């Protein structure tokens, strides 16, 4: 019998870790550890709008004077002032 490994969310769904995140123009592409695209976000179109960075579970995008944090599926987790 094969055991399941990895992380699961509260709904019991397997969480795919973020392997890479790339900004191309006004879009941010999220890829898993195997290089498959798992999410797509808008980077915005303003002069300060851009991908700020990512971890294995979150993506941070600055739009104007706010930084938005998203999960691996592109769902917004939080918003904070960029100050």
PyMOL Python script that loads the backbone (N, CA, C, O; Angstrom):
from pymol import cmd

cmd.read_pdbstr("""\
ATOM      1  N   UNK A   1       0.831  -1.169   0.000  1.00  0.00           N
ATOM      2  CA  UNK A   1       0.000   0.000   0.000  1.00  0.00           C
ATOM      3  C   UNK A   1       0.886   1.247   0.000  1.00  0.00           C
ATOM      4  O   UNK A   1       1.840   1.341   0.772  1.00  0.00           O
ATOM      5  N   UNK A   2       0.560   2.197  -0.872  1.00  0.00           N
ATOM      6  CA  UNK A   2       1.342   3.402  -1.015  1.00  0.00           C
ATOM      7  C   UNK A   2       0.808   4.473  -0.076  1.00  0.00           C
ATOM      8  O   UNK A   2      -0.397   4.722  -0.040  1.00  0.00           O
ATOM      9  N   UNK A   3       1.687   5.104   0.679  1.00  0.00           N
ATOM     10  CA  UNK A   3       1.235   6.162   1.579  1.00  0.00           C
ATOM     11  C   UNK A   3       1.263   7.503   0.860  1.00  0.00           C
ATOM     12  O   UNK A   3       2.081   7.727  -0.033  1.00  0.00           O
ATOM     13  N   UNK A   4       0.350   8.400   1.265  1.00  0.00           N
ATOM     14  CA  UNK A   4       0.329   9.728   0.675  1.00  0.00           C
ATOM     15  C   UNK A   4       1.290  10.619   1.437  1.00  0.00           C
ATOM     16  O   UNK A   4       1.345  10.599   2.667  1.00  0.00           O
ATOM     17  N   UNK A   5       2.043  11.398   0.685  1.00  0.00           N
ATOM     18  CA  UNK A   5       2.931  12.358   1.318  1.00  0.00           C
ATOM     19  C   UNK A   5       2.621  13.737   0.777  1.00  0.00           C
ATOM     20  O   UNK A   5       1.975  13.869  -0.263  1.00  0.00           O
ATOM     21  N   UNK A   6       3.073  14.756   1.466  1.00  0.00           N
ATOM     22  CA  UNK A   6       2.829  16.121   1.033  1.00  0.00           C
ATOM     23  C   UNK A   6       1.923  16.840   2.001  1.00  0.00           C
ATOM     24  O   UNK A   6       1.509  16.297   3.025  1.00  0.00           O
ATOM     25  N   UNK A   7       1.625  18.074   1.651  1.00  0.00           N
ATOM     26  CA  UNK A   7       0.792  18.898   2.504  1.00  0.00           C
ATOM     27  C   UNK A   7      -0.613  18.977   1.932  1.00  0.00           C
ATOM     28  O   UNK A   7      -0.814  18.921   0.719  1.00  0.00           O
ATOM     29  N   UNK A   8      -1.591  19.109   2.840  1.00  0.00           N
ATOM     30  CA  UNK A   8      -2.988  19.208   2.452  1.00  0.00           C
ATOM     31  C   UNK A   8      -3.607  20.420   3.124  1.00  0.00           C
ATOM     32  O   UNK A   8      -3.236  20.771   4.244  1.00  0.00           O
ATOM     33  N   UNK A   9      -4.562  21.069   2.433  1.00  0.00           N
ATOM     34  CA  UNK A   9      -5.236  22.214   3.043  1.00  0.00           C
ATOM     35  C   UNK A   9      -6.390  21.740   3.916  1.00  0.00           C
ATOM     36  O   UNK A   9      -6.578  20.537   4.097  1.00  0.00           O
ATOM     37  N   UNK A  10      -7.166  22.680   4.459  1.00  0.00           N
ATOM     38  CA  UNK A  10      -8.269  22.339   5.360  1.00  0.00           C
ATOM     39  C   UNK A  10      -9.361  21.531   4.684  1.00  0.00           C
ATOM     40  O   UNK A  10     -10.095  20.806   5.355  1.00  0.00           O
ATOM     41  N   UNK A  11      -9.482  21.644   3.365  1.00  0.00           N
ATOM     42  CA  UNK A  11     -10.497  20.900   2.618  1.00  0.00           C
ATOM     43  C   UNK A  11     -10.004  19.509   2.212  1.00  0.00           C
ATOM     44  O   UNK A  11     -10.746  18.747   1.592  1.00  0.00           O
ATOM     45  N   UNK A  12      -8.766  19.177   2.557  1.00  0.00           N
ATOM     46  CA  UNK A  12      -8.213  17.878   2.207  1.00  0.00           C
ATOM     47  C   UNK A  12      -7.605  17.841   0.815  1.00  0.00           C
ATOM     48  O   UNK A  12      -7.260  16.767   0.323  1.00  0.00           O
ATOM     49  N   UNK A  13      -7.466  19.000   0.171  1.00  0.00           N
ATOM     50  CA  UNK A  13      -6.880  19.069  -1.157  1.00  0.00           C
ATOM     51  C   UNK A  13      -5.362  19.103  -1.039  1.00  0.00           C
ATOM     52  O   UNK A  13      -4.820  19.765  -0.154  1.00  0.00           O
ATOM     53  N   UNK A  14      -4.678  18.393  -1.926  1.00  0.00           N
ATOM     54  CA  UNK A  14      -3.222  18.387  -1.908  1.00  0.00           C
ATOM     55  C   UNK A  14      -2.705  19.749  -2.351  1.00  0.00           C
ATOM     56  O   UNK A  14      -3.157  20.299  -3.356  1.00  0.00           O
ATOM     57  N   UNK A  15      -1.767  20.282  -1.603  1.00  0.00           N
ATOM     58  CA  UNK A  15      -1.177  21.576  -1.911  1.00  0.00           C
ATOM     59  C   UNK A  15       0.085  21.352  -2.736  1.00  0.00           C
ATOM     60  O   UNK A  15       1.003  20.648  -2.315  1.00  0.00           O
ATOM     61  N   UNK A  16       0.115  21.961  -3.913  1.00  0.00           N
ATOM     62  CA  UNK A  16       1.303  21.879  -4.751  1.00  0.00           C
ATOM     63  C   UNK A  16       2.223  23.035  -4.383  1.00  0.00           C
ATOM     64  O   UNK A  16       1.795  24.189  -4.363  1.00  0.00           O
ATOM     65  N   UNK A  17       3.459  22.739  -4.097  1.00  0.00           N
ATOM     66  CA  UNK A  17       4.413  23.782  -3.754  1.00  0.00           C
ATOM     67  C   UNK A  17       4.766  24.593  -4.994  1.00  0.00           C
ATOM     68  O   UNK A  17       4.833  24.062  -6.102  1.00  0.00           O
ATOM     69  N   UNK A  18       4.989  25.874  -4.791  1.00  0.00           N
ATOM     70  CA  UNK A  18       5.403  26.746  -5.875  1.00  0.00           C
ATOM     71  C   UNK A  18       6.879  26.483  -6.161  1.00  0.00           C
ATOM     72  O   UNK A  18       7.717  26.528  -5.261  1.00  0.00           O
ATOM     73  N   UNK A  19       7.176  26.212  -7.409  1.00  0.00           N
ATOM     74  CA  UNK A  19       8.554  25.963  -7.807  1.00  0.00           C
ATOM     75  C   UNK A  19       9.200  27.168  -8.464  1.00  0.00           C
ATOM     76  O   UNK A  19      10.402  27.390  -8.318  1.00  0.00           O
ATOM     77  N   UNK A  20       8.399  27.952  -9.193  1.00  0.00           N
ATOM     78  CA  UNK A  20       8.919  29.119  -9.889  1.00  0.00           C
ATOM     79  C   UNK A  20       7.775  30.078 -10.183  1.00  0.00           C
ATOM     80  O   UNK A  20       6.631  29.657 -10.356  1.00  0.00           O
ATOM     81  N   UNK A  21       8.087  31.361 -10.238  1.00  0.00           N
ATOM     82  CA  UNK A  21       7.113  32.388 -10.587  1.00  0.00           C
ATOM     83  C   UNK A  21       7.806  33.360 -11.525  1.00  0.00           C
ATOM     84  O   UNK A  21       8.916  33.816 -11.250  1.00  0.00           O
ATOM     85  N   UNK A  22       7.143  33.678 -12.643  1.00  0.00           N
ATOM     86  CA  UNK A  22       7.746  34.531 -13.662  1.00  0.00           C
ATOM     87  C   UNK A  22       6.752  35.600 -14.080  1.00  0.00           C
ATOM     88  O   UNK A  22       5.572  35.314 -14.287  1.00  0.00           O
ATOM     89  N   UNK A  23       7.232  36.839 -14.203  1.00  0.00           N
ATOM     90  CA  UNK A  23       6.393  37.907 -14.741  1.00  0.00           C
ATOM     91  C   UNK A  23       6.734  38.093 -16.205  1.00  0.00           C
ATOM     92  O   UNK A  23       7.896  38.266 -16.574  1.00  0.00           O
ATOM     93  N   UNK A  24       5.697  38.054 -17.037  1.00  0.00           N
ATOM     94  CA  UNK A  24       5.834  38.331 -18.465  1.00  0.00           C
ATOM     95  C   UNK A  24       4.831  39.425 -18.799  1.00  0.00           C
ATOM     96  O   UNK A  24       3.624  39.188 -18.825  1.00  0.00           O
ATOM     97  N   UNK A  25       5.341  40.620 -19.054  1.00  0.00           N
ATOM     98  CA  UNK A  25       4.458  41.747 -19.318  1.00  0.00           C
ATOM     99  C   UNK A  25       3.625  42.055 -18.090  1.00  0.00           C
ATOM    100  O   UNK A  25       4.163  42.257 -17.001  1.00  0.00           O
ATOM    101  N   UNK A  26       2.314  42.090 -18.263  1.00  0.00           N
ATOM    102  CA  UNK A  26       1.437  42.422 -17.132  1.00  0.00           C
ATOM    103  C   UNK A  26       0.836  41.189 -16.469  1.00  0.00           C
ATOM    104  O   UNK A  26      -0.149  41.296 -15.738  1.00  0.00           O
ATOM    105  N   UNK A  27       1.425  40.013 -16.720  1.00  0.00           N
ATOM    106  CA  UNK A  27       0.935  38.781 -16.104  1.00  0.00           C
ATOM    107  C   UNK A  27       2.028  38.087 -15.309  1.00  0.00           C
ATOM    108  O   UNK A  27       3.210  38.172 -15.641  1.00  0.00           O
ATOM    109  N   UNK A  28       1.606  37.391 -14.242  1.00  0.00           N
ATOM    110  CA  UNK A  28       2.518  36.617 -13.403  1.00  0.00           C
ATOM    111  C   UNK A  28       2.090  35.154 -13.500  1.00  0.00           C
ATOM    112  O   UNK A  28       0.949  34.813 -13.187  1.00  0.00           O
ATOM    113  N   UNK A  29       3.006  34.298 -13.932  1.00  0.00           N
ATOM    114  CA  UNK A  29       2.743  32.879 -14.118  1.00  0.00           C
ATOM    115  C   UNK A  29       3.326  32.115 -12.930  1.00  0.00           C
ATOM    116  O   UNK A  29       4.474  32.334 -12.544  1.00  0.00           O
ATOM    117  N   UNK A  30       2.521  31.215 -12.355  1.00  0.00           N
ATOM    118  CA  UNK A  30       2.947  30.413 -11.212  1.00  0.00           C
ATOM    119  C   UNK A  30       3.130  28.972 -11.681  1.00  0.00           C
ATOM    120  O   UNK A  30       2.238  28.399 -12.306  1.00  0.00           O
ATOM    121  N   UNK A  31       4.289  28.389 -11.378  1.00  0.00           N
ATOM    122  CA  UNK A  31       4.608  27.016 -11.779  1.00  0.00           C
ATOM    123  C   UNK A  31       4.875  26.155 -10.549  1.00  0.00           C
ATOM    124  O   UNK A  31       5.401  26.633  -9.545  1.00  0.00           O
ATOM    125  N   UNK A  32       4.504  24.875 -10.643  1.00  0.00           N
ATOM    126  CA  UNK A  32       4.788  23.956  -9.540  1.00  0.00           C
ATOM    127  C   UNK A  32       6.218  23.442  -9.644  1.00  0.00           C
ATOM    128  O   UNK A  32       6.982  23.870 -10.509  1.00  0.00           O
ATOM    129  N   UNK A  33       6.564  22.531  -8.766  1.00  0.00           N
ATOM    130  CA  UNK A  33       7.925  21.989  -8.722  1.00  0.00           C
ATOM    131  C   UNK A  33       8.289  21.179  -9.968  1.00  0.00           C
ATOM    132  O   UNK A  33       9.467  20.961 -10.251  1.00  0.00           O
ATOM    133  N   UNK A  34       7.277  20.738 -10.703  1.00  0.00           N
ATOM    134  CA  UNK A  34       7.522  19.966 -11.919  1.00  0.00           C
ATOM    135  C   UNK A  34       7.472  20.828 -13.173  1.00  0.00           C
ATOM    136  O   UNK A  34       7.565  20.311 -14.287  1.00  0.00           O
ATOM    137  N   UNK A  35       7.324  22.150 -12.999  1.00  0.00           N
ATOM    138  CA  UNK A  35       7.315  23.061 -14.127  1.00  0.00           C
ATOM    139  C   UNK A  35       5.964  23.243 -14.795  1.00  0.00           C
ATOM    140  O   UNK A  35       5.874  23.872 -15.849  1.00  0.00           O
ATOM    141  N   UNK A  36       4.898  22.692 -14.186  1.00  0.00           N
ATOM    142  CA  UNK A  36       3.556  22.853 -14.743  1.00  0.00           C
ATOM    143  C   UNK A  36       2.945  24.146 -14.232  1.00  0.00           C
ATOM    144  O   UNK A  36       3.071  24.480 -13.054  1.00  0.00           O
ATOM    145  N   UNK A  37       2.279  24.876 -15.132  1.00  0.00           N
ATOM    146  CA  UNK A  37       1.624  26.110 -14.712  1.00  0.00           C
ATOM    147  C   UNK A  37       0.436  25.777 -13.830  1.00  0.00           C
ATOM    148  O   UNK A  37      -0.423  24.980 -14.207  1.00  0.00           O
ATOM    149  N   UNK A  38       0.390  26.394 -12.645  1.00  0.00           N
ATOM    150  CA  UNK A  38      -0.705  26.140 -11.704  1.00  0.00           C
ATOM    151  C   UNK A  38      -1.490  27.400 -11.380  1.00  0.00           C
ATOM    152  O   UNK A  38      -2.505  27.337 -10.686  1.00  0.00           O
ATOM    153  N   UNK A  39      -1.029  28.545 -11.875  1.00  0.00           N
ATOM    154  CA  UNK A  39      -1.744  29.785 -11.599  1.00  0.00           C
ATOM    155  C   UNK A  39      -1.327  30.894 -12.527  1.00  0.00           C
ATOM    156  O   UNK A  39      -0.249  30.854 -13.121  1.00  0.00           O
ATOM    157  N   UNK A  40      -2.192  31.895 -12.650  1.00  0.00           N
ATOM    158  CA  UNK A  40      -1.934  33.063 -13.477  1.00  0.00           C
ATOM    159  C   UNK A  40      -2.559  34.263 -12.785  1.00  0.00           C
ATOM    160  O   UNK A  40      -3.734  34.231 -12.419  1.00  0.00           O
ATOM    161  N   UNK A  41      -1.780  35.318 -12.606  1.00  0.00           N
ATOM    162  CA  UNK A  41      -2.246  36.517 -11.917  1.00  0.00           C
ATOM    163  C   UNK A  41      -1.933  37.752 -12.750  1.00  0.00           C
ATOM    164  O   UNK A  41      -1.026  37.741 -13.583  1.00  0.00           O
ATOM    165  N   UNK A  42      -2.685  38.802 -12.519  1.00  0.00           N
ATOM    166  CA  UNK A  42      -2.397  40.085 -13.150  1.00  0.00           C
ATOM    167  C   UNK A  42      -1.346  40.804 -12.329  1.00  0.00           C
ATOM    168  O   UNK A  42      -1.453  40.879 -11.104  1.00  0.00           O
ATOM    169  N   UNK A  43      -0.333  41.333 -12.995  1.00  0.00           N
ATOM    170  CA  UNK A  43       0.677  42.128 -12.300  1.00  0.00           C
ATOM    171  C   UNK A  43       0.264  43.585 -12.264  1.00  0.00           C
ATOM    172  O   UNK A  43       0.892  44.383 -11.568  1.00  0.00           O
ATOM    173  N   UNK A  44      -0.774  43.951 -12.995  1.00  0.00           N
ATOM    174  CA  UNK A  44      -1.201  45.334 -13.076  1.00  0.00           C
ATOM    175  C   UNK A  44      -0.521  46.028 -14.244  1.00  0.00           C
ATOM    176  O   UNK A  44       0.264  45.421 -14.973  1.00  0.00           O
ATOM    177  N   UNK A  45      -0.831  47.303 -14.410  1.00  0.00           N
ATOM    178  CA  UNK A  45      -0.264  48.031 -15.545  1.00  0.00           C
ATOM    179  C   UNK A  45       0.337  49.368 -15.152  1.00  0.00           C
ATOM    180  O   UNK A  45       0.742  50.137 -16.025  1.00  0.00           O
ATOM    181  N   UNK A  46       0.404  49.667 -13.859  1.00  0.00           N
ATOM    182  CA  UNK A  46       0.976  50.924 -13.386  1.00  0.00           C
ATOM    183  C   UNK A  46       2.486  50.868 -13.309  1.00  0.00           C
ATOM    184  O   UNK A  46       3.080  49.796 -13.416  1.00  0.00           O
ATOM    185  N   UNK A  47       3.110  52.025 -13.122  1.00  0.00           N
ATOM    186  CA  UNK A  47       4.575  52.078 -13.074  1.00  0.00           C
ATOM    187  C   UNK A  47       5.190  51.344 -11.880  1.00  0.00           C
ATOM    188  O   UNK A  47       6.345  50.926 -11.955  1.00  0.00           O
ATOM    189  N   UNK A  48       4.449  51.181 -10.787  1.00  0.00           N
ATOM    190  CA  UNK A  48       4.966  50.470  -9.605  1.00  0.00           C
ATOM    191  C   UNK A  48       4.474  49.030  -9.532  1.00  0.00           C
ATOM    192  O   UNK A  48       4.837  48.304  -8.607  1.00  0.00           O
ATOM    193  N   UNK A  49       3.659  48.606 -10.484  1.00  0.00           N
ATOM    194  CA  UNK A  49       3.063  47.268 -10.447  1.00  0.00           C
ATOM    195  C   UNK A  49       4.070  46.231 -10.908  1.00  0.00           C
ATOM    196  O   UNK A  49       4.635  46.324 -11.997  1.00  0.00           O
ATOM    197  N   UNK A  50       4.285  45.213 -10.029  1.00  0.00           N
ATOM    198  CA  UNK A  50       5.285  44.187 -10.380  1.00  0.00           C
ATOM    199  C   UNK A  50       5.241  43.025  -9.407  1.00  0.00           C
ATOM    200  O   UNK A  50       4.674  43.120  -8.319  1.00  0.00           O
ATOM    201  N   UNK A  51       5.850  41.932  -9.823  1.00  0.00           N
ATOM    202  CA  UNK A  51       6.079  40.785  -8.951  1.00  0.00           C
ATOM    203  C   UNK A  51       7.143  41.186  -7.940  1.00  0.00           C
ATOM    204  O   UNK A  51       8.226  41.636  -8.314  1.00  0.00           O
ATOM    205  N   UNK A  52       6.831  41.022  -6.661  1.00  0.00           N
ATOM    206  CA  UNK A  52       7.787  41.378  -5.603  1.00  0.00           C
ATOM    207  C   UNK A  52       8.645  40.186  -5.193  1.00  0.00           C
ATOM    208  O   UNK A  52       9.829  40.339  -4.892  1.00  0.00           O
ATOM    209  N   UNK A  53       8.039  38.995  -5.183  1.00  0.00           N
ATOM    210  CA  UNK A  53       8.768  37.810  -4.769  1.00  0.00           C
ATOM    211  C   UNK A  53       7.817  36.670  -4.477  1.00  0.00           C
ATOM    212  O   UNK A  53       6.599  36.829  -4.552  1.00  0.00           O
ATOM    213  N   UNK A  54       8.376  35.519  -4.143  1.00  0.00           N
ATOM    214  CA  UNK A  54       7.553  34.347  -3.840  1.00  0.00           C
ATOM    215  C   UNK A  54       8.279  33.398  -2.910  1.00  0.00           C
ATOM    216  O   UNK A  54       9.502  33.440  -2.773  1.00  0.00           O
ATOM    217  N   UNK A  55       7.483  32.528  -2.267  1.00  0.00           N
ATOM    218  CA  UNK A  55       8.008  31.440  -1.442  1.00  0.00           C
ATOM    219  C   UNK A  55       7.433  30.146  -2.015  1.00  0.00           C
ATOM    220  O   UNK A  55       6.839  30.165  -3.092  1.00  0.00           O
ATOM    221  N   UNK A  56       7.597  29.048  -1.328  1.00  0.00           N
ATOM    222  CA  UNK A  56       7.038  27.785  -1.811  1.00  0.00           C
ATOM    223  C   UNK A  56       5.522  27.738  -1.675  1.00  0.00           C
ATOM    224  O   UNK A  56       4.880  26.832  -2.207  1.00  0.00           O
ATOM    225  N   UNK A  57       4.936  28.720  -0.958  1.00  0.00           N
ATOM    226  CA  UNK A  57       3.485  28.696  -0.770  1.00  0.00           C
ATOM    227  C   UNK A  57       2.779  30.024  -1.057  1.00  0.00           C
ATOM    228  O   UNK A  57       1.549  30.071  -1.049  1.00  0.00           O
ATOM    229  N   UNK A  58       3.531  31.106  -1.312  1.00  0.00           N
ATOM    230  CA  UNK A  58       2.890  32.395  -1.564  1.00  0.00           C
ATOM    231  C   UNK A  58       3.580  33.180  -2.680  1.00  0.00           C
ATOM    232  O   UNK A  58       4.750  32.959  -2.993  1.00  0.00           O
ATOM    233  N   UNK A  59       2.810  34.111  -3.273  1.00  0.00           N
ATOM    234  CA  UNK A  59       3.319  35.030  -4.295  1.00  0.00           C
ATOM    235  C   UNK A  59       2.927  36.434  -3.860  1.00  0.00           C
ATOM    236  O   UNK A  59       1.787  36.660  -3.454  1.00  0.00           O
ATOM    237  N   UNK A  60       3.867  37.388  -3.941  1.00  0.00           N
ATOM    238  CA  UNK A  60       3.599  38.774  -3.571  1.00  0.00           C
ATOM    239  C   UNK A  60       3.711  39.673  -4.799  1.00  0.00           C
ATOM    240  O   UNK A  60       4.720  39.671  -5.504  1.00  0.00           O
ATOM    241  N   UNK A  61       2.649  40.440  -5.035  1.00  0.00           N
ATOM    242  CA  UNK A  61       2.595  41.346  -6.176  1.00  0.00           C
ATOM    243  C   UNK A  61       2.252  42.740  -5.670  1.00  0.00           C
ATOM    244  O   UNK A  61       1.300  42.920  -4.910  1.00  0.00           O
ATOM    245  N   UNK A  62       3.041  43.728  -6.101  1.00  0.00           N
ATOM    246  CA  UNK A  62       2.726  45.111  -5.754  1.00  0.00           C
ATOM    247  C   UNK A  62       1.893  45.718  -6.870  1.00  0.00           C
ATOM    248  O   UNK A  62       2.260  45.665  -8.043  1.00  0.00           O
ATOM    249  N   UNK A  63       0.763  46.297  -6.480  1.00  0.00           N
ATOM    250  CA  UNK A  63      -0.073  47.067  -7.391  1.00  0.00           C
ATOM    251  C   UNK A  63      -0.306  48.409  -6.729  1.00  0.00           C
ATOM    252  O   UNK A  63      -0.988  48.496  -5.708  1.00  0.00           O
ATOM    253  N   UNK A  64       0.261  49.457  -7.311  1.00  0.00           N
ATOM    254  CA  UNK A  64       0.150  50.779  -6.704  1.00  0.00           C
ATOM    255  C   UNK A  64       0.828  50.804  -5.357  1.00  0.00           C
ATOM    256  O   UNK A  64       1.992  50.420  -5.243  1.00  0.00           O
ATOM    257  N   UNK A  65       0.125  51.247  -4.336  1.00  0.00           N
ATOM    258  CA  UNK A  65       0.720  51.346  -3.002  1.00  0.00           C
ATOM    259  C   UNK A  65       0.331  50.185  -2.089  1.00  0.00           C
ATOM    260  O   UNK A  65       0.410  50.298  -0.866  1.00  0.00           O
ATOM    261  N   UNK A  66      -0.089  49.068  -2.687  1.00  0.00           N
ATOM    262  CA  UNK A  66      -0.449  47.892  -1.900  1.00  0.00           C
ATOM    263  C   UNK A  66       0.295  46.660  -2.396  1.00  0.00           C
ATOM    264  O   UNK A  66       0.610  46.548  -3.581  1.00  0.00           O
ATOM    265  N   UNK A  67       0.575  45.734  -1.475  1.00  0.00           N
ATOM    266  CA  UNK A  67       1.174  44.444  -1.822  1.00  0.00           C
ATOM    267  C   UNK A  67       0.135  43.371  -1.533  1.00  0.00           C
ATOM    268  O   UNK A  67      -0.374  43.255  -0.418  1.00  0.00           O
ATOM    269  N   UNK A  68      -0.162  42.602  -2.551  1.00  0.00           N
ATOM    270  CA  UNK A  68      -1.148  41.527  -2.468  1.00  0.00           C
ATOM    271  C   UNK A  68      -0.416  40.199  -2.340  1.00  0.00           C
ATOM    272  O   UNK A  68       0.559  39.954  -3.050  1.00  0.00           O
ATOM    273  N   UNK A  69      -0.884  39.343  -1.439  1.00  0.00           N
ATOM    274  CA  UNK A  69      -0.300  38.018  -1.253  1.00  0.00           C
ATOM    275  C   UNK A  69      -1.314  36.974  -1.705  1.00  0.00           C
ATOM    276  O   UNK A  69      -2.486  37.017  -1.332  1.00  0.00           O
ATOM    277  N   UNK A  70      -0.832  36.030  -2.522  1.00  0.00           N
ATOM    278  CA  UNK A  70      -1.680  34.977  -3.092  1.00  0.00           C
ATOM    279  C   UNK A  70      -1.119  33.607  -2.733  1.00  0.00           C
ATOM    280  O   UNK A  70       0.072  33.463  -2.461  1.00  0.00           O
ATOM    281  N   UNK A  71      -1.998  32.598  -2.736  1.00  0.00           N
ATOM    282  CA  UNK A  71      -1.535  31.227  -2.518  1.00  0.00           C
ATOM    283  C   UNK A  71      -1.125  30.616  -3.857  1.00  0.00           C
ATOM    284  O   UNK A  71      -1.116  31.299  -4.881  1.00  0.00           O
ATOM    285  N   UNK A  72      -0.787  29.324  -3.842  1.00  0.00           N
ATOM    286  CA  UNK A  72      -0.281  28.649  -5.042  1.00  0.00           C
ATOM    287  C   UNK A  72      -1.307  28.540  -6.164  1.00  0.00           C
ATOM    288  O   UNK A  72      -0.942  28.325  -7.320  1.00  0.00           O
ATOM    289  N   UNK A  73      -2.576  28.684  -5.834  1.00  0.00           N
ATOM    290  CA  UNK A  73      -3.618  28.610  -6.859  1.00  0.00           C
ATOM    291  C   UNK A  73      -4.065  29.987  -7.336  1.00  0.00           C
ATOM    292  O   UNK A  73      -4.970  30.104  -8.162  1.00  0.00           O
ATOM    293  N   UNK A  74      -3.427  31.019  -6.814  1.00  0.00           N
ATOM    294  CA  UNK A  74      -3.766  32.372  -7.233  1.00  0.00           C
ATOM    295  C   UNK A  74      -4.898  32.998  -6.447  1.00  0.00           C
ATOM    296  O   UNK A  74      -5.468  34.001  -6.876  1.00  0.00           O
ATOM    297  N   UNK A  75      -5.236  32.420  -5.295  1.00  0.00           N
ATOM    298  CA  UNK A  75      -6.280  32.989  -4.438  1.00  0.00           C
ATOM    299  C   UNK A  75      -5.656  34.009  -3.492  1.00  0.00           C
ATOM    300  O   UNK A  75      -4.630  33.739  -2.867  1.00  0.00           O
ATOM    301  N   UNK A  76      -6.278  35.180  -3.391  1.00  0.00           N
ATOM    302  CA  UNK A  76      -5.749  36.237  -2.527  1.00  0.00           C
ATOM    303  C   UNK A  76      -5.840  35.825  -1.059  1.00  0.00           C
ATOM    304  O   UNK A  76      -6.889  35.387  -0.585  1.00  0.00           O
ATOM    305  N   UNK A  77      -4.721  35.974  -0.353  1.00  0.00           N
ATOM    306  CA  UNK A  77      -4.648  35.654   1.070  1.00  0.00           C
ATOM    307  C   UNK A  77      -4.720  36.928   1.901  1.00  0.00           C
ATOM    308  O   UNK A  77      -5.435  36.991   2.901  1.00  0.00           O
ATOM    309  N   UNK A  78      -3.969  37.945   1.473  1.00  0.00           N
ATOM    310  CA  UNK A  78      -3.936  39.192   2.247  1.00  0.00           C
ATOM    311  C   UNK A  78      -3.541  40.363   1.369  1.00  0.00           C
ATOM    312  O   UNK A  78      -3.126  40.200   0.221  1.00  0.00           O
ATOM    313  N   UNK A  79      -3.681  41.549   1.944  1.00  0.00           N
ATOM    314  CA  UNK A  79      -3.272  42.791   1.307  1.00  0.00           C
ATOM    315  C   UNK A  79      -2.675  43.673   2.389  1.00  0.00           C
ATOM    316  O   UNK A  79      -3.188  43.734   3.506  1.00  0.00           O
ATOM    317  N   UNK A  80      -1.586  44.359   2.052  1.00  0.00           N
ATOM    318  CA  UNK A  80      -0.944  45.242   3.019  1.00  0.00           C
ATOM    319  C   UNK A  80      -0.411  46.476   2.290  1.00  0.00           C
ATOM    320  O   UNK A  80      -0.159  46.441   1.086  1.00  0.00           O
ATOM    321  N   UNK A  81      -0.248  47.538   3.023  1.00  0.00           N
ATOM    322  CA  UNK A  81       0.279  48.765   2.454  1.00  0.00           C
ATOM    323  C   UNK A  81       1.762  48.600   2.139  1.00  0.00           C
ATOM    324  O   UNK A  81       2.513  48.030   2.931  1.00  0.00           O
ATOM    325  N   UNK A  82       2.180  49.102   0.976  1.00  0.00           N
ATOM    326  CA  UNK A  82       3.595  49.022   0.601  1.00  0.00           C
ATOM    327  C   UNK A  82       4.412  50.091   1.303  1.00  0.00           C
ATOM    328  O   UNK A  82       5.639  49.997   1.335  1.00  0.00           O
ATOM    329  N   UNK A  83       3.774  51.098   1.862  1.00  0.00           N
ATOM    330  CA  UNK A  83       4.371  52.217   2.592  1.00  0.00           C
ATOM    331  C   UNK A  83       5.392  52.890   1.759  1.00  0.00           C
ATOM    332  O   UNK A  83       6.008  53.859   2.202  1.00  0.00           O
TER     333      UNK A  83
END
""", "prot")
cmd.dss("prot")
cmd.show_as("cartoon", "prot")
cmd.util.cbc("prot")
cmd.orient("prot")
